[in-house]
Each structure stands twice: as C-alpha cells, then as structure tokens.
Amino acid sequence: MAYARYDAYLKQLMKVPLQSKEIKDMLDTDAFWEKRMIPNPYPIFIYNDEQLNDDNNTRSNMFRRELQHFLELDSPLVDFNSMPRINTHDDRVVYPEQINICNETYVKIRKTLVEAGIKSSKWIVDKFINADDVFVGNRNHFIEQLYSWRTDPCK
C-alpha cells in the first residue's frame, strides 16, 4: 500500500531538510520504485485534485487566481467546473474490477490507507508546504482536505 504514501515521493524533491529517520522511512516505503534524492530547483505548486472541481465559488476563484499567479498568466483561468468531464467516474456504470471500499472485506486495506494518510498528510502539512519554493493553492482548504486523509471515510 506504499502508493498512498505521497510524502515518500515528495521527499525526493529535497525541498526541505530531512532527518535520517525520514530518509530511511522514504527508502523503506516500497521496493517497486527506485528512490533518489535529487534536488529540484524549480518552484512547485501543490494542490489536491478535489480543488479542481470545488463547488464553493469563493474557494474555487481563490484557487484559480493563485494558480494563475504561480503560472504567471495574464488571463484568468477558466472555471474548471465549466469544462466537459472526460474519463471521470460515472455512477451509472459498474465495472467488474470496481470495489466498494466501505465493504467489511476491505477493512484492513482501509486501515492501511488511513495509516498512510496520517503519515503523508502530517509530513506534507508540517514540513513540505512550508518550504520557500512550494506554493499551495488555497492553503486553508488544501490543509483541510489533507486532514481528511487521517480518518476512515466509511465511519
């Protein structure tokens, strides 16, 4: 379940100093993907994908303005909610590979995902987004969304 450990991948960008325990944790996260510490000289704009389709107009406008500013665009970004949705989930279609994560069969997977969410969200909120060249789209809403990673969505 290492794939839910977003912090392991963000740590490799070397935007913040890491303690040896953090480096070991990152390297031990999974064996599938080789990890390398490569300093990234470029600024980063981080957001949660849910921010792209936020129904709250105030937050959505703020997010788009901050992204526009980060990208140094002269023209405002279009409201993402007004764009056609392609390759998105359709509740009317059920595929055989789909699961209901709230089914009791998956309680262990949910527990593992919540543990990963706690670790990732804590590191991202406490360290990563405080780096000088990491910019957050609508910071308060972003943090609120990351805190939701710390709870089981089925309870």
DSSP file (Angstrom, degrees, kcal/mol; ACC not computed):
  #  RESIDUE AA STRUCTURE BP1 BP2  ACC     N-H-->O    O-->H-N    N-H-->O    O-->H-N    TCO  KAPPA ALPHA  PHI   PSI    X-CA   Y-CA   Z-CA
    1    1 A M    >         0   0    0      0, 0.0     3,-1.4     0, 0.0     4,-0.1   0.000 360.0 360.0 360.0  21.9    0.0    0.0    0.0
    2    2 A A  G >   +     0   0    0      1,-0.3     3,-2.1     2,-0.2     6,-0.2   0.708 360.0  78.9 -65.3 -19.5    3.0    2.2   -0.4
    3    3 A Y  G 3  S+     0   0    0      1,-0.3    -1,-0.3    26,-0.1    27,-0.0   0.724  85.9  59.6 -67.0 -19.2    1.4    4.0   -3.3
    4    4 A A  G <  S+     0   0    0     -3,-1.4     2,-1.5     1,-0.1    -1,-0.3   0.430  79.6  96.7 -85.6   1.5   -0.7    6.1   -0.9
    5    5 A R    X>  +     0   0    0     -3,-2.1     3,-1.1     1,-0.2     4,-0.7  -0.594  44.3 166.7 -92.5  75.2    2.5    7.5    0.7
    6    6 A Y  H >> S+     0   0    0     -2,-1.5     4,-2.1     1,-0.3     3,-0.7   0.809  70.5  66.1 -59.8 -31.1    2.7   10.7   -1.2
    7    7 A D  H 3> S+     0   0    0      1,-0.2     4,-2.5    -3,-0.2    -1,-0.3   0.860  91.6  62.1 -60.8 -34.6    5.3   12.0    1.2
    8    8 A A  H <> S+     0   0    0     -3,-1.1     4,-0.5     1,-0.2    -1,-0.2   0.851 109.8  40.4 -61.0 -33.9    7.8    9.4    0.1
    9    9 A Y  H << S+     0   0    0     -4,-0.7     3,-0.4    -3,-0.7     4,-0.3   0.852 114.1  51.2 -84.1 -36.2    7.7   10.9   -3.4
   10   10 A L  H >< S+     0   0    0     -4,-2.1     3,-1.4     1,-0.2     5,-0.4   0.834 101.5  62.9 -69.6 -31.5    7.7   14.5   -2.4
   11   11 A K  H >< S+     0   0    0     -4,-2.5     3,-1.7     1,-0.3    -1,-0.2   0.837  92.4  65.5 -61.0 -32.2   10.7   13.9    0.0
   12   12 A Q  T 3< S+     0   0    0     -4,-0.5    26,-1.9    -3,-0.4    -1,-0.3   0.691  88.1  67.6 -66.2 -17.6   12.8   13.0   -3.1
   13   13 A L  T <  S-     0   0    0     -3,-1.4    27,-2.1    -4,-0.3    -1,-0.3   0.643  97.2-140.7 -76.8 -13.9   12.5   16.6   -4.4
   14   14 A M    <   +     0   0    0     -3,-1.7    -3,-0.1    -4,-0.3    -2,-0.1   0.884  51.7 144.0  56.9  45.4   14.6   17.8   -1.4
   15   15 A K        +     0   0    0     -5,-0.4   117,-0.3     1,-0.1   118,-0.2   0.703  68.8  30.9 -83.6 -21.1   12.6   20.9   -0.8
   16   16 A V  S    S-     0   0    0     -5,-0.2    -1,-0.1   115,-0.1     2,-0.1  -0.964  97.0 -93.9-134.0 151.8   13.0   20.6    3.0
   17   17 A P        -     0   0    0      0, 0.0     2,-0.4     0, 0.0    -2,-0.1  -0.406  42.9-148.4 -63.2 139.8   15.8   19.2    5.1
   18   18 A L        -     0   0    0     -2,-0.1     2,-0.2    -7,-0.0    -7,-0.0  -0.906   5.7-132.6-114.4 139.8   15.2   15.6    6.0
   19   19 A Q    >>  -     0   0    0     -2,-0.4     4,-2.0     1,-0.1     3,-0.5  -0.499  33.2-107.7 -79.8 158.6   16.3   13.8    9.2
   20   20 A S  H 3> S+     0   0    0      1,-0.2     4,-2.4     2,-0.2     5,-0.2   0.843 121.1  56.5 -58.8 -33.5   17.9   10.4    8.8
   21   21 A K  H 3> S+     0   0    0      1,-0.2     4,-2.4     2,-0.2    -1,-0.2   0.885 106.9  49.2 -64.3 -38.7   14.7    8.8   10.1
   22   22 A E  H <> S+     0   0    0     -3,-0.5     4,-2.2     2,-0.2    -2,-0.2   0.883 110.8  49.6 -68.0 -38.7   12.7   10.5    7.4
   23   23 A I  H  X S+     0   0    0     -4,-2.0     4,-2.6     2,-0.2    -2,-0.2   0.927 111.9  48.0 -65.4 -45.0   15.1    9.4    4.7
   24   24 A K  H  X S+     0   0    0     -4,-2.4     4,-2.1     1,-0.2    -2,-0.2   0.921 111.1  51.0 -61.7 -44.1   15.0    5.8    6.0
   25   25 A D  H  < S+     0   0    0     -4,-2.4     4,-0.5     1,-0.2    -1,-0.2   0.909 111.3  48.6 -59.5 -42.9   11.2    5.8    6.1
   26   26 A M  H >< S+     0   0    0     -4,-2.2     3,-1.1     1,-0.2     4,-0.4   0.933 112.6  46.9 -62.5 -47.0   11.1    7.1    2.5
   27   27 A L  H 3< S+     0   0    0     -4,-2.6     3,-0.3     1,-0.2    -1,-0.2   0.810 113.5  48.9 -67.2 -29.8   13.6    4.5    1.2
   28   28 A D  T 3< S+     0   0    0     -4,-2.1    -1,-0.2    -5,-0.2    -2,-0.2   0.463  83.4  96.9 -87.3  -2.0   11.7    1.7    3.0
   29   29 A T  S <  S-     0   0    0     -3,-1.1     2,-0.3    -4,-0.5    -1,-0.2   0.915  99.9 -23.2 -59.3 -48.3    8.3    2.7    1.7
   30   30 A D        -     0   0    0     -4,-0.4    -1,-0.2    -3,-0.3     0, 0.0  -0.984  44.1-138.7-158.3 162.6    8.2    0.2   -1.1
   31   31 A A  S    S+     0   0    0     -2,-0.3    -1,-0.1     1,-0.1    -2,-0.0   0.539  88.6  78.6-101.3  -9.0   10.5   -1.8   -3.3
   32   32 A F  S    S+     0   0    0      1,-0.1     2,-0.5     2,-0.0    -1,-0.1   0.917  92.0  48.8 -66.0 -43.9    8.8   -1.2   -6.6
   33   33 A W  S    S-     0   0    0      0, 0.0    -3,-0.2     0, 0.0     2,-0.1  -0.860  81.6-130.2-108.7 125.5   10.0    2.3   -7.3
   34   34 A E        -     0   0    0     -2,-0.5     2,-0.4     1,-0.0    -3,-0.1  -0.464  26.7-148.8 -65.8 139.0   13.6    3.3   -7.1
   35   35 A K        +     0   0    0     -2,-0.1     2,-0.4    -8,-0.1   -26,-0.1  -0.922  17.5 178.9-117.1 140.2   14.0    6.4   -5.0
   36   36 A R        -     0   0    0     -2,-0.4     2,-1.0     2,-0.1    -2,-0.0  -0.997  30.3-128.5-138.2 142.2   16.7    9.0   -5.4
   37   37 A M        +     0   0    0     -2,-0.4   -24,-0.1   -24,-0.1   -25,-0.1  -0.803  41.2 163.8 -89.9 103.3   17.3   12.3   -3.6
   38   38 A I        -     0   0    0    -26,-1.9    -2,-0.1    -2,-1.0     2,-0.0  -0.953  38.0-125.4-126.0 111.3   17.6   14.8   -6.4
   39   39 A P        -     0   0    0      0, 0.0   -25,-0.2     0, 0.0   -26,-0.1  -0.312  20.1-147.3 -57.0 130.9   17.3   18.4   -5.6
   40   40 A N        -     0   0    0    -27,-2.1   -27,-0.0     1,-0.1    -2,-0.0  -0.903  10.5-168.2-103.3 114.9   14.6   20.1   -7.6
   41   41 A P        +     0   0    0      0, 0.0    -1,-0.1     0, 0.0   -28,-0.0   0.543  59.0  92.5 -80.5  -5.1   15.5   23.7   -8.4
   42   42 A Y  S    S-     0   0    0      1,-0.1    -2,-0.1     0, 0.0    91,-0.1  -0.624  81.4-109.0 -95.1 146.7   12.0   24.6   -9.6
   43   43 A P        -     0   0    0      0, 0.0     2,-0.4     0, 0.0    91,-0.2  -0.375  33.9-143.4 -66.4 151.5    9.1   26.0   -7.6
   44   44 A I  E     -a  134   0A   0     89,-2.6    91,-3.8    -2,-0.0     2,-0.6  -0.954  10.6-157.2-122.2 136.4    6.2   23.6   -7.0
   45   45 A F  E     -a  135   0A   0     -2,-0.4     2,-0.4    89,-0.2    91,-0.2  -0.964  21.2-166.2-109.1 115.3    2.5   24.4   -6.9
   46   46 A I  E     +a  136   0A   0     89,-3.1    91,-1.9    -2,-0.6     2,-0.3  -0.839  16.4 154.3-108.7 141.4    0.8   21.7   -4.9
   47   47 A Y        -     0   0    0     -2,-0.4     2,-0.4    89,-0.2    91,-0.1  -0.967  42.2-110.4-153.1 164.5   -2.9   21.0   -4.7
   48   48 A N    >   -     0   0    0     -2,-0.3     3,-2.4    89,-0.2     4,-0.4  -0.840  31.8-123.3 -97.7 139.2   -5.4   18.3   -4.1
   49   49 A D  G >  S+     0   0    0     -2,-0.4     3,-1.3     1,-0.3     4,-0.5   0.773 109.0  66.8 -57.1 -26.5   -7.3   17.1   -7.1
   50   50 A E  G >  S+     0   0    0      1,-0.3     3,-0.7     2,-0.2    -1,-0.3   0.759  88.5  68.2 -65.1 -22.8  -10.6   17.8   -5.4
   51   51 A Q  G X  S+     0   0    0     -3,-2.4     3,-1.0     1,-0.2    -1,-0.3   0.760  87.6  66.4 -67.7 -23.5   -9.6   21.5   -5.6
   52   52 A L  G <  S+     0   0    0     -3,-1.3    -1,-0.2    -4,-0.4    28,-0.2   0.823 112.1  31.0 -67.4 -30.6  -10.0   21.5   -9.3
   53   53 A N  G <  S+     0   0    0     -3,-0.7    -1,-0.2    -4,-0.5     2,-0.2  -0.115  81.7 155.7-120.8  35.5  -13.7   20.9   -9.1
   54   54 A D    <   -     0   0    0     -3,-1.0    27,-0.2     1,-0.2    -3,-0.1  -0.451  33.8-154.4 -65.6 128.5  -14.6   22.7   -5.9
   55   55 A D  S    S+     0   0    0     -2,-0.2     2,-0.8     5,-0.0    -1,-0.2   0.610  71.0  96.4 -80.4 -12.3  -18.3   23.7   -5.9
   56   56 A N     >  -     0   0    0      1,-0.2     4,-2.9     2,-0.0     5,-0.2  -0.705  65.0-157.5 -81.0 110.8  -17.6   26.5   -3.4
   57   57 A N  H  > S+     0   0    0     -2,-0.8     4,-2.8     1,-0.2     5,-0.2   0.862  88.0  52.9 -60.5 -39.2  -17.2   29.6   -5.7
   58   58 A T  H  > S+     0   0    0      2,-0.2     4,-2.1     1,-0.2    -1,-0.2   0.951 115.2  39.8 -62.7 -49.7  -15.1   31.6   -3.3
   59   59 A R  H  > S+     0   0    0      2,-0.2     4,-2.7     1,-0.2    -2,-0.2   0.906 115.7  52.2 -65.7 -41.4  -12.6   28.9   -2.7
   60   60 A S  H  X S+     0   0    0     -4,-2.9     4,-2.4     1,-0.2    -2,-0.2   0.910 110.3  47.7 -62.8 -43.7  -12.6   27.9   -6.4
   61   61 A N  H  X S+     0   0    0     -4,-2.8     4,-2.4    -5,-0.2    -1,-0.2   0.909 112.5  49.5 -63.5 -42.2  -11.9   31.5   -7.5
   62   62 A M  H  X S+     0   0    0     -4,-2.1     4,-2.5    -5,-0.2    76,-0.2   0.929 111.0  49.8 -62.2 -45.3   -9.1   31.9   -5.0
   63   63 A F  H  X S+     0   0    0     -4,-2.7     4,-2.4     1,-0.2     5,-0.2   0.934 112.0  47.1 -59.6 -47.8   -7.5   28.6   -6.1
   64   64 A R  H  X S+     0   0    0     -4,-2.4     4,-2.6     1,-0.2    -1,-0.2   0.885 111.6  51.0 -64.4 -38.5   -7.7   29.6   -9.8
   65   65 A R  H  X S+     0   0    0     -4,-2.4     4,-2.5     2,-0.2    -1,-0.2   0.916 111.5  47.8 -64.2 -42.2   -6.2   33.1   -9.1
   66   66 A E  H  X S+     0   0    0     -4,-2.5     4,-2.4     2,-0.2    -2,-0.2   0.896 113.4  47.1 -67.0 -39.2   -3.3   31.6   -7.1
   67   67 A L  H  X S+     0   0    0     -4,-2.4     4,-2.5     2,-0.2    -2,-0.2   0.911 111.7  51.3 -66.9 -41.7   -2.6   29.1   -9.8
   68   68 A Q  H  X>S+     0   0    0     -4,-2.6     5,-2.4    -5,-0.2     4,-0.5   0.926 111.8  47.4 -59.0 -45.4   -2.8   31.9  -12.5
   69   69 A H  H ><5S+     0   0    0     -4,-2.5     3,-1.0     1,-0.2    -2,-0.2   0.925 111.2  50.7 -62.9 -45.1   -0.4   33.9  -10.4
   70   70 A F  H 3<5S+     0   0    0     -4,-2.4    -1,-0.2     1,-0.3    -2,-0.2   0.904 113.5  44.9 -59.6 -42.3    2.0   31.0  -10.0
   71   71 A L  H 3<5S-     0   0    0     -4,-2.5    -1,-0.3    -5,-0.1    -2,-0.2   0.498 109.2-127.1 -80.7  -3.6    2.0   30.2  -13.7
   72   72 A E  T <<5 +     0   0    0     -3,-1.0     2,-0.3    -4,-0.5    -3,-0.2   0.899  49.1 165.7  57.0  45.1    2.4   34.0  -14.4
   73   73 A L      < -     0   0    0     -5,-2.4    -1,-0.2    -6,-0.1     4,-0.1  -0.713  35.5-154.9 -91.7 141.5   -0.6   34.0  -16.8
   74   74 A D  S    S+     0   0    0     -2,-0.3    -1,-0.1     2,-0.1    -2,-0.1   0.854  79.2  62.9 -79.3 -37.5   -2.1   37.3  -17.8
   75   75 A S  S    S-     0   0    0      1,-0.1    -2,-0.1    -7,-0.1     2,-0.0  -0.658  92.8-108.0 -92.2 144.1   -5.6   35.8  -18.5
   76   76 A P        -     0   0    0      0, 0.0     2,-0.2     0, 0.0    -1,-0.1  -0.327  37.2-107.3 -64.8 150.7   -7.7   34.3  -15.8
   77   77 A L        -     0   0    0    -13,-0.2   -13,-0.1     1,-0.1     3,-0.1  -0.520  37.1-105.6 -76.7 147.3   -8.1   30.5  -15.8
   78   78 A V        -     0   0    0     -2,-0.2     2,-0.5     1,-0.1    -1,-0.1  -0.374  42.2 -92.6 -69.2 150.9  -11.4   29.1  -16.8
   79   79 A D    >   -     0   0    0      1,-0.2     3,-1.9     2,-0.1     4,-0.3  -0.546  33.3-145.9 -64.4 117.9  -13.7   27.7  -14.1
   80   80 A F  G >  S+     0   0    0     -2,-0.5     3,-1.3     1,-0.3    -1,-0.2   0.792  95.6  63.9 -61.9 -27.8  -12.8   24.0  -14.1
   81   81 A N  G 3  S+     0   0    0      1,-0.2    -1,-0.3   -27,-0.2     4,-0.1   0.705  96.1  59.0 -68.9 -18.4  -16.4   23.1  -13.3
   82   82 A S  G <  S+     0   0    0     -3,-1.9    -1,-0.2     2,-0.1    -2,-0.2   0.529  87.8  95.7 -87.2  -5.2  -17.5   24.6  -16.6
   83   83 A M  S <  S-     0   0    0     -3,-1.3     2,-0.0    -4,-0.3    -3,-0.0  -0.582  87.6 -99.7 -86.1 147.0  -15.3   22.2  -18.6
   84   84 A P        -     0   0    0      0, 0.0     2,-0.7     0, 0.0    -1,-0.1  -0.360  36.6-123.5 -62.0 143.5  -16.6   18.9  -20.0
   85   85 A R        +     0   0    0     -4,-0.1     2,-0.4    -3,-0.1     3,-0.2  -0.815  33.9 179.2 -94.9 117.4  -15.7   15.9  -17.9
   86   86 A I        +     0   0    0     -2,-0.7     3,-0.1     1,-0.2     0, 0.0  -0.943  64.3   7.2-119.8 140.3  -13.9   13.3  -19.8
   87   87 A N  S    S+     0   0    0     -2,-0.4     2,-0.3     1,-0.2    -1,-0.2   0.890  93.7 138.3  57.9  43.0  -12.6   10.0  -18.3
   88   88 A T        -     0   0    0     -3,-0.2    -1,-0.2     1,-0.1     2,-0.1  -0.772  62.1 -82.9-113.7 163.6  -14.4   10.6  -15.0
   89   89 A H        -     0   0    0     -2,-0.3     2,-0.5    -3,-0.1    -1,-0.1  -0.406  36.7-160.3 -67.8 134.0  -16.3    8.1  -12.9
   90   90 A D    >   -     0   0    0      3,-0.2     3,-1.8    -2,-0.1    -1,-0.0  -0.968   9.0-154.4-117.3 114.4  -19.9    7.5  -13.9
   91   91 A D  T 3  S+     0   0    0     -2,-0.5    -1,-0.1     1,-0.3    -2,-0.0   0.700  91.7  65.2 -62.1 -19.1  -22.0    6.1  -11.0
   92   92 A R  T 3  S+     0   0    0      1,-0.0     2,-0.5    -3,-0.0    -1,-0.3   0.701  94.5  66.6 -78.2 -18.0  -24.4    4.5  -13.6
   93   93 A V    <   -     0   0    0     -3,-1.8     2,-0.5     2,-0.0    -3,-0.2  -0.904  65.2-168.0-109.1 127.9  -21.7    2.2  -14.9
   94   94 A V        -     0   0    0     -2,-0.5    -3,-0.1     4,-0.0    -2,-0.0  -0.964   5.7-158.7-116.7 126.2  -20.3   -0.5  -12.7
   95   95 A Y    >   -     0   0    0     -2,-0.5     3,-1.9     1,-0.1    -2,-0.0  -0.764  26.2-121.0-102.4 149.4  -17.2   -2.4  -13.8
   96   96 A P  T 3  S+     0   0    0      0, 0.0    -1,-0.1     0, 0.0    -2,-0.0   0.789 112.3  56.0 -60.7 -27.2  -16.2   -5.8  -12.5
   97   97 A E  T 3  S+     0   0    0      2,-0.0     2,-0.1     0, 0.0    -3,-0.0   0.547  85.9 105.1 -83.6  -5.3  -12.9   -4.5  -11.1
   98   98 A Q    <   -     0   0    0     -3,-1.9     2,-0.3     2,-0.0    -4,-0.0  -0.459  51.8-168.1 -73.4 146.5  -14.7   -1.9   -9.0
   99   99 A I        -     0   0    0     -2,-0.1     2,-0.8     7,-0.0     3,-0.1  -0.903  27.7-123.7-128.1 160.4  -14.9   -2.4   -5.3
  100  100 A N    >   -     0   0    0     -2,-0.3     3,-2.5     1,-0.1     6,-0.2  -0.908  22.1-159.9-100.9 103.2  -16.9   -0.7   -2.5
  101  101 A I  T 3  S+     0   0    0     -2,-0.8     9,-0.2     1,-0.3    -1,-0.1   0.712  87.6  63.1 -60.0 -20.8  -14.0    0.3   -0.2
  102  102 A C  T 3  S+     0   0    0     51,-0.1    -1,-0.3    -3,-0.1     2,-0.1   0.528  76.6 112.8 -83.1  -5.1  -16.5    0.5    2.7
  103  103 A N  S X  S-     0   0    0     -3,-2.5     3,-2.2     1,-0.1     4,-0.0  -0.419  80.7-120.0 -64.6 141.9  -17.3   -3.2    2.4
  104  104 A E  G >  S+     0   0    0      1,-0.3     3,-1.6     2,-0.2     4,-0.3   0.763 109.4  72.7 -56.2 -26.2  -16.2   -5.1    5.5
  105  105 A T  G 3  S+     0   0    0      1,-0.3     3,-0.3     2,-0.1    -1,-0.3   0.800 100.1  45.4 -57.3 -28.6  -14.0   -7.2    3.2
  106  106 A Y  G <> S+     0   0    0     -3,-2.2     4,-2.5    -6,-0.2    -1,-0.3   0.138  73.8 113.0-106.4  19.1  -11.7   -4.2    2.8
  107  107 A V  H <> S+     0   0    0     -3,-1.6     4,-2.2     1,-0.2    -1,-0.2   0.878  79.9  50.2 -60.7 -38.2  -11.4   -3.1    6.5
  108  108 A K  H  > S+     0   0    0     -3,-0.3     4,-2.2    -4,-0.3    -1,-0.2   0.896 110.3  49.7 -67.8 -39.4   -7.7   -4.0    6.6
  109  109 A I  H  > S+     0   0    0      2,-0.2     4,-2.7     1,-0.2    -2,-0.2   0.927 110.8  49.8 -64.3 -44.0   -6.9   -2.1    3.4
  110  110 A R  H  X S+     0   0    0     -4,-2.5     4,-2.8     1,-0.2     5,-0.2   0.909 109.2  52.2 -60.9 -41.8   -8.8    1.0    4.7
  111  111 A K  H  X S+     0   0    0     -4,-2.2     4,-2.3     1,-0.2    -1,-0.2   0.925 111.5  46.4 -60.2 -44.5   -6.8    0.8    8.0
  112  112 A T  H  X S+     0   0    0     -4,-2.2     4,-2.3     2,-0.2    -2,-0.2   0.903 112.7  50.1 -64.4 -41.9   -3.5    0.7    6.0
  113  113 A L  H  X S+     0   0    0     -4,-2.7     4,-2.7     2,-0.2    -2,-0.2   0.899 110.4  49.2 -65.1 -40.4   -4.7    3.6    3.8
  114  114 A V  H  X S+     0   0    0     -4,-2.8     4,-2.5     2,-0.2    -2,-0.2   0.911 110.0  51.6 -66.2 -41.1   -5.6    5.7    6.8
  115  115 A E  H  X S+     0   0    0     -4,-2.3     4,-2.0    -5,-0.2    -2,-0.2   0.920 112.8  45.6 -59.9 -43.0   -2.2    5.0    8.4
  116  116 A A  H  X S+     0   0    0     -4,-2.3     4,-2.9     1,-0.2     5,-0.2   0.899 111.5  53.1 -65.8 -40.3   -0.5    6.1    5.2
  117  117 A G  H  X S+     0   0    0     -4,-2.7     4,-2.6    32,-0.2     5,-0.3   0.874 107.4  51.4 -62.5 -38.6   -2.8    9.1    5.0
  118  118 A I  H  X S+     0   0    0     -4,-2.5     4,-2.1    31,-0.3     5,-0.2   0.951 114.0  43.3 -62.9 -49.7   -1.8   10.1    8.6
  119  119 A K  H  X S+     0   0    0     -4,-2.0     4,-2.1     2,-0.2     5,-0.2   0.940 118.3  43.9 -62.0 -48.6    1.9    9.9    7.8
  120  120 A S  H  X S+     0   0    0     -4,-2.9     4,-2.7     1,-0.2     5,-0.2   0.948 115.3  46.0 -64.4 -50.0    1.7   11.6    4.4
  121  121 A S  H  X S+     0   0    0     -4,-2.6     4,-2.6    -5,-0.2     5,-0.3   0.888 111.7  52.5 -64.5 -37.9   -0.7   14.4    5.5
  122  122 A K  H  X S+     0   0    0     -4,-2.1     4,-2.8    -5,-0.3     5,-0.3   0.949 113.8  42.0 -62.2 -48.2    1.3   15.2    8.6
  123  123 A W  H  X>S+     0   0    0     -4,-2.1     4,-2.4    -5,-0.2     5,-1.7   0.920 115.8  48.9 -67.0 -42.9    4.6   15.5    6.8
  124  124 A I  H  <>S+     0   0    0     -4,-2.7     5,-2.5    -5,-0.2     6,-0.2   0.940 118.9  38.6 -62.3 -46.9    3.1   17.5    3.9
  125  125 A V  H  <5S+     0   0    0     -4,-2.6    -2,-0.2    -5,-0.2    -1,-0.2   0.914 122.1  41.6 -70.8 -43.9    1.3   19.9    6.2
  126  126 A D  H  <5S+     0   0    0     -4,-2.8    -2,-0.2    -5,-0.3    -3,-0.2   0.810 136.4   1.0 -76.5 -29.6    4.1   20.2    8.8
  127  127 A K  T ><5S+     0   0    0     -4,-2.4     3,-1.5    -5,-0.3     4,-0.3   0.750 119.1  54.4-123.6 -59.3    7.1   20.4    6.5
  128  128 A F  G > <S+     0   0    0     -5,-1.7     3,-1.9     1,-0.3    -3,-0.2   0.893 106.8  48.8 -58.9 -49.5    6.7   20.3    2.8
  129  129 A I  G 3 <S+     0   0    0     -5,-2.5    -1,-0.3     1,-0.3     7,-0.1   0.567 104.1  63.8 -72.7  -4.1    4.2   23.2    2.2
  130  130 A N  G <  S+     0   0    0     -3,-1.5    -1,-0.3    -6,-0.2    -2,-0.2   0.423  75.7 115.3 -95.3   0.3    6.4   25.4    4.4
  131  131 A A  S X  S-     0   0    0     -3,-1.9     3,-1.5    -4,-0.3  -115,-0.1  -0.386  77.7-117.0 -67.5 149.3    9.3   25.2    2.0
  132  132 A D  T 3  S+     0   0    0   -117,-0.3    -1,-0.1     1,-0.3  -116,-0.1   0.829 110.9  37.6 -58.7 -36.0   10.3   28.6    0.4
  133  133 A D  T 3  S+     0   0    0   -118,-0.2   -89,-2.6   -91,-0.1     2,-0.5   0.032  92.3  98.5-112.6  29.2    9.5   27.5   -3.1
  134  134 A V  E <   -a   44   0A   0     -3,-1.5     2,-0.4   -91,-0.2   -89,-0.2  -0.974  55.3-165.8-111.7 122.5    6.5   25.3   -2.5
  135  135 A F  E     -a   45   0A   0    -91,-3.8   -89,-3.1    -2,-0.5     2,-0.5  -0.878   5.6-149.4-112.5 140.3    3.2   27.1   -3.2
  136  136 A V  E >   -a   46   0A   0     -2,-0.4     2,-0.6   -91,-0.2     3,-0.6  -0.916  14.4-129.2-115.0 129.9   -0.2   25.9   -2.1
  137  137 A G  T 3  S-     0   0    0    -91,-1.9     5,-0.3    -2,-0.5   -89,-0.2  -0.678  93.0 -15.1 -75.7 118.9   -3.4   26.5   -3.9
  138  138 A N  T 3> S-     0   0    0     -2,-0.6     4,-2.5   -76,-0.2     3,-0.5   0.970  81.7-154.8  47.1  72.5   -5.9   27.9   -1.3
  139  139 A R  H <> S+     0   0    0     -3,-0.6     4,-2.7     1,-0.2     5,-0.2   0.821  83.9  50.4 -47.6 -49.2   -3.7   26.8    1.6
  140  140 A N  H  > S+     0   0    0      1,-0.2     4,-2.3     2,-0.2    -1,-0.2   0.915 113.9  44.5 -62.7 -43.0   -6.5   26.5    4.2
  141  141 A H  H  > S+     0   0    0     -3,-0.5     4,-2.4     2,-0.2    -1,-0.2   0.899 112.2  53.3 -67.8 -39.9   -8.7   24.4    2.0
  142  142 A F  H  X S+     0   0    0     -4,-2.5     4,-2.3    -5,-0.3    -2,-0.2   0.936 110.9  46.2 -58.5 -48.0   -5.7   22.2    1.0
  143  143 A I  H  X S+     0   0    0     -4,-2.7     4,-2.3     1,-0.2    -2,-0.2   0.910 110.1  53.9 -63.2 -42.5   -4.8   21.6    4.6
  144  144 A E  H  X S+     0   0    0     -4,-2.3     4,-1.1    -5,-0.2    -1,-0.2   0.910 109.6  48.2 -58.0 -43.0   -8.4   20.8    5.5
  145  145 A Q  H  < S+     0   0    0     -4,-2.4     4,-0.5     1,-0.2     3,-0.4   0.898 109.8  51.5 -66.4 -40.0   -8.5   18.2    2.7
  146  146 A L  H >< S+     0   0    0     -4,-2.3     3,-1.2     1,-0.2     4,-0.2   0.859 103.7  58.4 -67.2 -33.2   -5.2   16.6    3.8
  147  147 A Y  H >< S+     0   0    0     -4,-2.3     3,-1.8     1,-0.3    -1,-0.2   0.832  96.1  64.3 -62.4 -30.1   -6.6   16.3    7.4
  148  148 A S  G >< S+     0   0    0     -4,-1.1     3,-1.3    -3,-0.4    -1,-0.3   0.731  87.4  70.2 -67.1 -19.2   -9.4   14.2    5.9
  149  149 A W  G <  S+     0   0    0     -3,-1.2    -1,-0.3    -4,-0.5   -31,-0.3   0.655  88.0  67.6 -67.1 -13.9   -6.8   11.7    4.9
  150  150 A R  G <  S+     0   0    0     -3,-1.8     2,-0.3    -4,-0.2    -1,-0.2   0.420  95.0  63.2 -89.4   0.7   -6.4   10.9    8.6
  151  151 A T  S <  S-     0   0    0     -3,-1.3   -34,-0.0    -4,-0.1     0, 0.0  -0.929  88.8-105.9-128.7 152.1   -9.9    9.4    9.0
  152  152 A D    >   -     0   0    0     -2,-0.3     3,-1.5     1,-0.2    -2,-0.1  -0.632  25.3-149.5 -72.6 119.3  -11.7    6.4    7.7
  153  153 A P  T 3  S+     0   0    0      0, 0.0    -1,-0.2     0, 0.0   -51,-0.1   0.629  92.8  60.2 -68.5 -10.8  -14.2    7.7    5.1
  154  154 A C  T 3         0   0    0      1,-0.2    -2,-0.0   -53,-0.1   -52,-0.0   0.456 360.0 360.0 -96.8  -1.6  -16.5    4.8    5.8
  155  155 A K    <         0   0    0     -3,-1.5    -1,-0.2     0, 0.0    -3,-0.0   0.419 360.0 360.0-104.7 360.0  -17.0    5.6    9.5
